[in-house]
Amino acid sequence: MLPLTKEQEAGLGLELATKRQEHADLDAAIHTLIGSAFADRMLIQRLKKRKLALKDRIVQLENILLPDIIA
């Protein structure tokens, strides 16, 4: 993989922070909906699916920014 420029690294770092915050927000929303008497199962499932997709992207970004160094 080619080394990242400082601008690319900063952009990916910003995206990572944004995705982490969105993931945490979805987690809170899911917990609130589950505790609600008016919980919509389909909405909860869609939010969980979105949360999983965000987690996958977070892992991708972490792997790009913090690659494993084989010693």
Helices and strands as residue ranges (DSSP letters): H 6-35, H 41-65
